[in-house]
Amino acid sequence: MRSFLLFIGYSSYIGSMGDGLLGLYALWVLISNELALLSLSLNDFLAQYVEFIFWVKRVAFYVMPQGFANWLFGLPAVIYFPVRILMSLVIGWWALKKAAQLKS
């Protein structure tokens, strides 16, 4: 169980860095378009600017209820990424804390 928690913790932290880079890229896209795309949805951002990870949408529709996945991918990208980073950091912190408790 400790190994699993360590995996979750570290992968959450590493994933947060990737999400941070994507969030910065989304912000750069908005700024370079003079904020004209302020409501650029996560779906549109992935489809138009980072096509190589658009496959995550298919995965999301397999593991989430369709209504929730539609709502999630409809969120503005500049809102989605900061929230996702915060959630990943909290989950990672929790998992590493639990792993440390199992060690002792």
C-alpha positions in Angstrom: 0.0 0.0 0.0 2.9 2.4 0.8 4.3 1.9 -2.7 1.0 2.7 -4.2 0.6 5.9 -2.2 4.2 7.0 -3.1 3.3 6.4 -6.8 0.2 8.5 -6.4 2.0 11.2 -4.5 4.9 11.7 -6.8 2.9 11.2 -10.0 0.5 13.9 -8.8 3.4 16.3 -8.2 4.9 15.5 -11.6 1.5 15.8 -13.3 1.1 19.2 -11.6 4.2 20.4 -13.4 2.8 19.3 -16.7 -0.5 20.9 -16.0 1.4 24.1 -15.1 3.1 24.1 -18.4 -0.1 23.6 -20.3 -1.8 26.3 -18.2 1.0 28.7 -19.0 0.7 27.8 -22.7 -3.1 28.5 -22.5 -2.4 31.8 -20.9 0.1 32.7 -23.5 -2.4 31.8 -26.3 -4.9 34.1 -24.6 -2.5 37.0 -24.2 -1.1 36.6 -27.8 -4.7 36.9 -29.0 -5.3 40.0 -26.9 -7.6 38.0 -24.6 -10.1 37.5 -27.5 -10.2 33.8 -26.6 -10.9 34.4 -22.9 -13.6 31.7 -22.9 -11.4 29.2 -24.8 -12.7 25.9 -23.5 -10.5 23.0 -22.4 -11.9 21.0 -25.4 -11.0 23.7 -27.9 -7.5 24.3 -26.3 -6.7 20.6 -26.5 -8.1 20.2 -30.0 -6.5 23.3 -31.5 -3.2 23.9 -29.7 -2.1 20.6 -28.1 -3.6 17.9 -30.4 -1.1 15.3 -29.3 -2.9 15.0 -25.9 -6.4 15.3 -27.2 -6.8 11.5 -26.7 -7.3 12.2 -23.0 -10.9 13.3 -23.9 -11.7 9.8 -25.1 -10.3 8.3 -21.9 -12.3 10.8 -19.8 -15.5 9.7 -21.6 -14.7 6.1 -20.7 -14.1 6.7 -17.0 -16.5 9.6 -16.2 -20.2 10.1 -16.7 -20.9 11.7 -20.0 -22.6 14.8 -18.5 -19.7 15.5 -16.2 -17.1 15.0 -19.0 -19.0 17.4 -21.2 -19.1 20.0 -18.4 -15.4 19.5 -17.6 -14.2 19.9 -21.2 -16.5 22.9 -21.6 -14.7 24.8 -18.8 -12.4 27.7 -19.8 -8.8 26.4 -20.0 -7.5 29.2 -17.8 -9.9 28.1 -15.0 -9.4 24.4 -15.4 -5.6 24.2 -15.2 -5.1 26.2 -11.9 -7.9 24.1 -10.2 -6.4 20.9 -11.5 -2.9 21.9 -10.3 -4.3 22.7 -6.8 -6.2 19.4 -6.7 -3.2 17.4 -7.8 -1.0 19.1 -5.2 -3.4 18.4 -2.4 -3.8 14.7 -3.5 -0.1 14.3 -3.8 0.5 15.9 -0.4 -2.1 13.6 1.2 -0.7 10.5 -0.5 2.9 11.2 0.6 1.7 12.0 4.1 -0.1 8.7 4.4 2.9 6.9 2.9 5.1 8.5 5.6 2.7 7.4 8.3 2.8 3.8 7.0 6.6 3.8 7.2 6.7 4.3 10.9 
